[in-house]
């Protein structure tokens, strides 16, 4: 089939029901592997569910010919070309700005998807309080679960948000999964494979570009959504396959990656942690980390702290805005995460 013979995802390109946004940076080789499954899923949703789907790829300043290749191989895909690489938050925001549908699915460029994954995500958005729905991610080679529902807990001065739980056998019926009384909540909607309410993301101002070029953007966005009383759901039947890439590792040295991750972790907490006692615990832990870093010459952390401090004027402004928007407190969110773990039929994968 030649490119001109390929059918469009939607017969109503101005009124799509779902947008799929894929940010990419020098990832043509990754898109060549994963994009065909995304295209197939978009066609399946359009043909079997009569839902119009658009696919948008945001080329974040690539130098590997990604944009030209996409226009030739997939003319039905919208390509947003950014001349300068800025990072994941900026690229994702560019995709959300172009999305024309009420639901936007955000995928990494190294992700493949199961053909029916969209049909399990979409029904959750009939509830106007749902902000996002996250998929189950399997290792592309072994099919082992690598990301599922995310457990959150405040411990030793920081939010711990990367523990996973799953539904045993993923056997819950659709009526159960859509029941707000027994839903599987997640503290985090991964920016690599989740569906979002487009309008709610825009209300939040999108991903926080203070966190460019990478890491903690989806944690920050998720915490801000929970603060407003919106919900993040884990949908175990929406399956994606993650072929973990080394895009970041090939462009940044290990020390800089560590520094950026630690800087963004601090920024996320300084914006979103509002319980006064917990904030004191956080400050005490940061002081201990500074002391230990001085003793052990942990230069990346000291640089991370200095970089975060330089952004304090912007952080304070965002913190004030988030404080005004609070509908769900830090402790209420932590209690909700505890309740999740007590539900029958769930299995903790790691903490």
SULJOZI-V710158 format. One record per run of one state. SS is the DSSP state (A for helix, B for strand, O for the rest). FROM is the first residue (numbers start at 1). LEN is the number of residues. Records with the same first field share a line. If there is no record, write none. Layout:
# SULJOZI-V710158
SS=FROM-LEN, FROM-LEN
This chain:
# SULJOZI-V710158
O=1-2, 6-12, 25-3, 50-3, 61-5, 74-4, 83-5, 99-4, 108-3, 114-3, 127-3, 140-5, 148-1, 156-2, 171-3, 178-7, 186-7, 204-5, 212-5, 228-3, 243-4, 252-2, 273-3, 297-2, 311-1, 326-4, 342-4, 351-1
A=3-3, 28-22, 66-8, 88-11, 117-10, 168-3, 174-4, 198-6, 209-3, 217-11, 247-5, 254-19, 276-21, 299-12, 312-14, 330-12
B=18-7, 53-8, 78-5, 103-5, 111-3, 130-10, 145-3, 149-7, 158-10, 185-1, 193-5, 231-12, 346-5
